Amino acid sequence: MVRGLLCVALLFFTVAAHAETWPDKEWAKGTPLTGPAVDALDTYAFPARDDATRQGIRTDALLVIRDGEVIYERYAAPTTASTPHLTWSVSKSLMATVLGVAYGDNRFKLSDPVARFYPPMKQHPNVTMADLLHWASGLDWQEDYEYAPLKSSVVAMLYTRGRSDMADFAADTAAASAPGQLFRYSSGDTNLLSAALKGMLGHKAYMSYPWDALFKPLGIRNATWETDADETFVASSYAYLTARDLARVGLLMARDGRWGDQQLLPKDWVAFNRQPFDKYKTGQDEAVPGGHWWLNKGASRPWPDAPADTFAALGHWGQALYVMPDEHLVIVRYGDDRDGSYRHNELLKRVLAAVQP
């Protein structure tokens, strides 16, 4: 009898320790992190800033959520808790999350050809929605940034000859390989997904769909998503959210697509997002690609000090949304890192040390 009572008490304690807390208008506040490990986290994430040269780690925001409660939050001016920050390529995972709602509404199947929804892709008739979500369209895309602008497909798409209709620019790219056979990171693939979503919904519904399908159900009130001149959301790059609002997306993903008592994303969609793409080659990028999210998978995990189930949405100059389901952690990091010195693993290692009891 005593042993049985102890087991019940232990079960109650475990459930209570990880009781589900959901943000309402604001996030609940948990016990703030303190101690030497927190000081070490601060030292790494918020060193003295060199505003003249923009060198070194330049964190704008760092937010840690545990069990649905804020336990650490810090900002560097001019960013504040109410500042919608440019997410850069975190936008790609946001589009994947929006598409997950459409998938749950039976708007498309992963095996559907993209041309079904976006006619300019008829010149690439075998490219499927799954291929785009794996960054495996087979298109001859050059994802070079300011370091090689003359040969960069993404610079041309965002800023020069492709900027008025970015999906059309991507669709007009020649094929380099068969679709689905090779991971090749591409902002063009993501903007083709955005155009495909518009084709599924029609223009009027599409223009409010990220808000109707995702942002409003999550309580996100201050999001901006830029479009190109063709009124297609620039899903590759130009979504702006506060750190607290982006963390809501992380909590949704941490809990397998469920928000409160609503299964907003199908569980099989979240499982697809977190499944490594089998045509990926080790060392191709800073993490392992899943379904438009980044994974800490493989024999040589990219973030060895983080749990293997860690996954993330990542963006240029240090933007990141990290999700650690088993640790009940969601971490948002915004930055302005220009020299490449920031390391995901180092930050995650220090956060994990700071949250240890």
C-alpha positions as CSV (number, residue, x, y, z in Angstrom):
1,M,0.0,0.0,0.0
2,V,2.8,2.4,1.0
3,R,4.7,1.6,-2.2
4,G,1.5,2.2,-4.2
5,L,0.9,5.6,-2.6
6,L,4.5,6.6,-3.3
7,C,4.1,5.7,-6.9
8,V,0.9,7.8,-7.2
9,A,2.6,10.7,-5.5
10,L,5.6,10.4,-7.8
11,L,3.3,10.3,-10.8
12,F,1.5,13.4,-9.5
13,F,4.7,15.2,-8.9
14,T,6.0,14.4,-12.4
15,V,2.8,15.6,-14.1
16,A,2.7,18.7,-12.0
17,A,6.3,19.5,-12.7
18,H,5.6,19.4,-16.4
19,A,2.0,20.7,-16.3
20,E,0.9,22.3,-19.6
21,T,0.9,26.0,-19.4
22,W,-0.3,27.9,-22.5
23,P,0.2,31.6,-23.1
24,D,-2.9,33.8,-23.1
25,K,-2.4,37.4,-24.0
26,E,0.9,37.3,-22.2
27,W,3.3,34.5,-21.3
28,A,3.3,33.2,-17.7
29,K,6.5,33.8,-15.8
30,G,8.3,30.9,-14.2
31,T,11.1,31.1,-11.7
32,P,13.9,33.2,-13.3
33,L,17.2,31.6,-14.0
34,T,20.0,32.6,-11.6
35,G,23.6,31.6,-10.8
36,P,27.0,31.3,-12.4
37,A,25.7,29.3,-15.4
38,V,23.3,32.2,-16.2
39,D,26.2,34.6,-16.0
40,A,28.2,32.4,-18.4
41,L,25.2,32.4,-20.8
42,D,25.0,36.2,-20.6
43,T,28.7,36.5,-21.2
44,Y,28.5,34.5,-24.4
45,A,25.2,35.9,-25.7
46,F,25.6,39.6,-24.8
47,P,29.3,40.6,-24.9
48,A,30.2,44.3,-25.3
49,R,29.0,45.3,-28.8
50,D,31.3,46.7,-31.4
51,D,28.9,49.0,-33.3
52,A,31.6,50.5,-35.4
53,T,32.8,47.3,-37.1
54,R,29.7,45.0,-36.4
55,Q,32.1,42.3,-35.4
56,G,31.6,39.5,-32.9
57,I,28.4,38.1,-31.4
58,R,25.6,40.7,-31.4
59,T,22.5,39.3,-29.8
60,D,19.4,41.4,-30.0
61,A,17.0,39.1,-28.1
62,L,17.3,35.9,-26.1
63,L,14.1,34.3,-24.7
64,V,13.9,30.9,-22.9
65,I,10.5,29.2,-22.4
66,R,10.3,26.1,-20.1
67,D,7.0,24.3,-19.7
68,G,5.2,27.2,-21.3
69,E,6.6,29.8,-18.9
70,V,9.3,32.5,-19.5
71,I,12.3,31.8,-17.4
72,Y,14.9,34.0,-19.1
73,E,14.4,37.1,-21.3
74,R,16.9,39.7,-22.3
75,Y,17.2,42.3,-25.1
76,A,19.8,44.7,-26.5
77,A,18.7,48.1,-27.6
78,P,17.0,49.1,-29.8
79,T,15.2,45.7,-29.7
80,T,12.6,45.2,-27.0
81,A,10.0,42.7,-26.1
82,S,7.5,44.5,-28.4
83,T,9.8,44.8,-31.4
84,P,8.9,42.6,-34.4
85,H,12.3,41.5,-35.6
86,L,13.3,40.5,-39.1
87,T,13.5,36.7,-39.0
88,W,15.3,36.2,-42.3
89,S,15.2,32.4,-43.2
90,V,13.2,31.5,-40.0
91,S,10.4,32.7,-42.4
92,K,10.9,29.4,-44.3
93,S,9.9,27.3,-41.3
94,L,7.0,29.7,-40.7
95,M,5.7,29.0,-44.2
96,A,6.1,25.3,-43.5
97,T,3.9,25.8,-40.4
98,V,1.3,27.7,-42.3
99,L,1.3,25.0,-45.0
100,G,0.7,22.5,-42.3
101,V,-2.7,24.0,-41.6
102,A,-3.5,23.8,-45.3
103,Y,-2.3,20.2,-45.4
104,G,-4.6,19.4,-42.4
105,D,-7.5,21.0,-44.4
106,N,-6.7,18.6,-47.3
107,R,-5.6,21.5,-49.6
108,F,-2.7,19.4,-51.0
109,K,-0.8,16.2,-50.7
110,L,3.0,16.0,-50.4
111,S,3.1,14.0,-53.6
112,D,1.2,16.7,-55.6
113,P,3.2,18.3,-58.4
114,V,3.8,22.0,-57.7
115,A,2.5,22.9,-61.2
116,R,-1.0,21.8,-60.1
117,F,-1.1,25.0,-57.9
118,Y,1.4,27.2,-59.7
119,P,1.3,27.0,-63.5
120,P,4.8,28.5,-64.2
121,M,6.2,25.3,-62.7
122,K,4.9,23.3,-65.7
123,Q,8.4,23.6,-67.1
124,H,9.4,21.4,-64.1
125,P,6.4,19.1,-64.1
126,N,7.9,16.4,-61.8
127,V,8.7,18.7,-58.8
128,T,6.4,17.9,-55.9
129,M,5.5,19.8,-52.8
130,A,7.6,17.4,-50.8
131,D,10.6,18.1,-53.0
132,L,10.3,21.9,-52.3
133,L,9.9,21.2,-48.6
134,H,13.1,19.2,-48.6
135,W,14.9,22.0,-50.6
136,A,15.3,19.3,-53.3
137,S,13.6,20.8,-56.4
138,G,16.7,20.0,-58.5
139,L,16.8,23.6,-59.8
140,D,20.2,25.1,-60.4
141,W,20.0,27.5,-57.5
142,Q,23.0,29.4,-56.0
143,E,22.3,30.4,-52.4
144,D,25.2,32.8,-52.1
145,Y,24.8,36.0,-50.2
146,E,26.8,39.2,-49.9
147,Y,30.0,37.3,-50.2
148,A,29.4,36.4,-53.8
149,P,26.6,38.6,-55.1
150,L,27.3,38.4,-58.8
151,K,26.6,34.7,-59.1
152,S,23.9,34.6,-56.4
153,S,20.4,33.5,-57.3
154,V,19.0,34.7,-54.0
155,V,20.5,38.2,-54.3
156,A,19.0,38.4,-57.8
157,M,15.6,37.2,-56.6
158,L,15.4,39.5,-53.6
159,Y,17.0,42.7,-54.9
160,T,17.4,42.8,-58.7
161,R,15.8,41.2,-61.7
162,G,13.6,38.8,-59.7
163,R,12.3,41.1,-57.0
164,S,8.9,41.9,-58.6
165,D,7.8,38.3,-59.0
166,M,10.1,36.0,-57.0
167,A,8.3,32.7,-57.5
168,D,8.3,33.3,-61.3
169,F,12.1,34.0,-61.1
170,A,12.6,30.8,-59.3
171,A,10.4,28.8,-61.6
172,D,12.5,30.1,-64.6
173,T,15.7,28.6,-63.1
174,A,17.1,25.7,-65.2
175,A,17.2,22.2,-63.7
176,A,20.5,20.9,-62.5
177,S,19.3,17.4,-61.4
178,A,16.2,15.4,-61.1
179,P,13.8,16.5,-58.3
180,G,14.0,14.8,-55.0
181,Q,17.5,13.4,-55.5
182,L,19.7,16.0,-53.8
183,F,19.4,18.6,-51.0
184,R,20.3,22.0,-52.3
185,Y,19.3,24.8,-50.0
186,S,17.2,27.3,-51.9
187,S,15.2,30.4,-51.0
188,G,13.7,30.0,-54.4
189,D,12.1,26.6,-53.4
190,T,10.4,28.4,-50.4
191,N,9.0,31.2,-52.5
192,L,7.6,28.6,-54.9
193,L,5.8,27.0,-51.9
194,S,4.4,30.4,-51.1
195,A,3.1,30.8,-54.7
196,A,1.7,27.3,-54.6
197,L,-0.3,28.2,-51.4
198,K,-1.7,31.2,-53.2
199,G,-2.8,28.9,-56.0
200,M,-4.6,26.6,-53.6
201,L,-6.5,29.3,-51.8
202,G,-7.1,32.1,-54.3
203,H,-5.7,35.5,-53.9
204,K,-8.2,37.0,-51.5
205,A,-8.0,34.1,-48.9
206,Y,-4.3,33.9,-49.3
207,M,-3.6,37.5,-48.3
208,S,-5.0,36.9,-44.8
209,Y,-4.2,33.1,-44.5
210,P,-1.1,33.2,-42.3
211,W,-3.1,35.3,-39.8
212,D,-6.3,33.4,-40.1
213,A,-4.7,29.9,-40.1
214,L,-1.8,30.4,-37.7
215,F,-1.1,33.8,-36.1
216,K,-4.5,34.5,-34.7
217,P,-5.1,31.0,-33.3
218,L,-1.7,31.2,-31.5
219,G,-2.5,34.7,-30.2
220,I,0.2,36.4,-32.3
221,R,-0.9,40.0,-32.6
222,N,2.0,41.8,-34.1
223,A,3.3,40.0,-37.2
224,T,4.3,41.5,-40.5
225,W,5.0,39.5,-43.7
226,E,6.2,41.4,-46.7
227,T,5.1,40.5,-50.2
228,D,6.7,41.1,-53.6
229,A,5.0,43.2,-56.3
230,D,2.9,40.2,-57.3
231,E,1.5,40.1,-53.8
232,T,3.2,36.8,-52.9
233,F,4.6,36.5,-49.4
234,V,8.4,36.5,-49.4
235,A,8.4,33.2,-47.5
236,S,12.1,32.9,-47.8
237,S,13.1,36.0,-45.9
238,Y,10.7,38.7,-44.8
239,A,8.5,37.7,-41.8
240,Y,8.8,39.9,-38.7
241,L,7.7,38.7,-35.3
242,T,8.6,39.6,-31.7
243,A,10.6,37.0,-29.8
244,R,7.6,36.2,-27.6
245,D,5.4,35.7,-30.6
246,L,7.9,33.5,-32.4
247,A,8.1,31.4,-29.3
248,R,4.4,30.6,-29.7
249,V,5.3,28.8,-32.9
250,G,8.0,26.9,-31.1
251,L,5.6,25.8,-28.4
252,L,3.1,24.6,-31.0
253,M,5.8,22.5,-32.6
254,A,7.1,21.3,-29.3
255,R,3.7,19.9,-28.5
256,D,3.3,18.1,-31.8
257,G,1.1,20.7,-33.5
258,R,-1.4,21.1,-30.6
259,W,-2.5,24.4,-29.2
260,G,-4.6,24.0,-26.1
261,D,-7.3,21.5,-27.0
262,Q,-7.0,22.2,-30.8
263,Q,-4.8,20.0,-33.0
264,L,-3.8,23.0,-35.2
265,L,-1.3,21.0,-37.2
266,P,-1.7,17.3,-38.0
267,K,0.7,15.1,-36.1
268,D,1.9,13.5,-39.3
269,W,2.8,16.9,-40.6
270,V,5.0,17.7,-37.6
271,A,6.6,14.2,-37.9
272,F,7.4,15.0,-41.6
273,N,9.0,18.3,-40.5
274,R,11.2,16.4,-38.1
275,Q,12.1,13.6,-40.4
276,P,15.7,13.9,-41.9
277,F,15.8,14.1,-45.7
278,D,17.5,10.9,-46.8
279,K,19.3,12.5,-49.8
280,Y,21.2,14.9,-47.5
281,K,25.0,14.6,-47.4
282,T,26.9,15.2,-44.1
283,G,28.5,18.6,-44.1
284,Q,26.3,20.2,-46.7
285,D,24.9,22.7,-44.2
286,E,25.1,23.7,-40.5
287,A,22.3,21.3,-39.6
288,V,20.4,18.4,-41.1
289,P,17.4,19.3,-43.2
290,G,13.9,18.0,-42.5
291,G,10.7,19.2,-43.9
292,H,11.7,22.9,-44.0
293,W,13.1,22.7,-40.4
294,W,16.6,21.9,-39.3
295,L,17.4,18.9,-37.2
296,N,20.1,17.8,-34.8
297,K,20.3,14.3,-36.3
298,G,22.9,12.0,-37.8
299,A,26.0,10.2,-36.7
300,S,27.8,13.5,-36.2
301,R,25.1,15.7,-34.7
302,P,25.7,19.3,-35.6
303,W,24.9,20.5,-32.1
304,P,26.6,17.7,-30.0
305,D,25.8,19.3,-26.6
306,A,22.1,19.5,-27.3
307,P,19.6,16.6,-27.2
308,A,19.2,14.6,-30.4
309,D,15.5,15.6,-30.7
310,T,16.4,19.3,-30.9
311,F,15.1,21.0,-34.1
312,A,15.2,24.6,-35.2
313,A,14.2,27.3,-37.6
314,L,17.3,29.2,-38.6
315,G,18.0,32.5,-40.3
316,H,20.8,34.7,-41.7
317,W,22.9,36.7,-39.2
318,G,22.0,34.5,-36.2
319,Q,18.2,34.3,-36.1
320,A,17.0,31.1,-34.5
321,L,14.0,29.3,-33.0
322,Y,15.2,26.2,-31.1
323,V,12.8,23.5,-29.9
324,M,13.8,20.8,-27.4
325,P,10.7,18.7,-26.8
326,D,12.1,16.3,-24.2
327,E,13.6,19.2,-22.2
328,H,10.3,21.2,-22.5
329,L,12.3,24.1,-23.8
330,V,11.7,26.7,-26.5
331,I,14.4,29.2,-27.2
332,V,14.3,32.3,-29.4
333,R,17.5,34.1,-30.4
334,Y,17.6,37.2,-32.6
335,G,20.9,38.7,-33.6
336,D,22.9,40.8,-36.0
337,D,26.0,38.6,-36.4
338,R,28.0,39.7,-39.5
339,D,31.3,37.8,-39.0
340,G,30.1,34.2,-38.5
341,S,31.5,33.8,-34.9
342,Y,28.2,32.8,-33.3
343,R,27.7,29.1,-32.7
344,H,24.4,27.4,-32.2
345,N,25.9,24.6,-30.1
346,E,27.7,27.0,-27.8
347,L,24.5,28.9,-27.0
348,L,22.5,25.7,-26.5
349,K,25.1,24.2,-24.3
350,R,25.0,27.3,-22.0
351,V,21.2,27.5,-22.0
352,L,21.0,23.8,-20.9
353,A,23.6,24.4,-18.2
354,A,21.6,27.4,-16.9
355,V,18.3,25.5,-16.7
356,Q,19.8,22.6,-14.7
357,P,18.3,22.4,-11.2
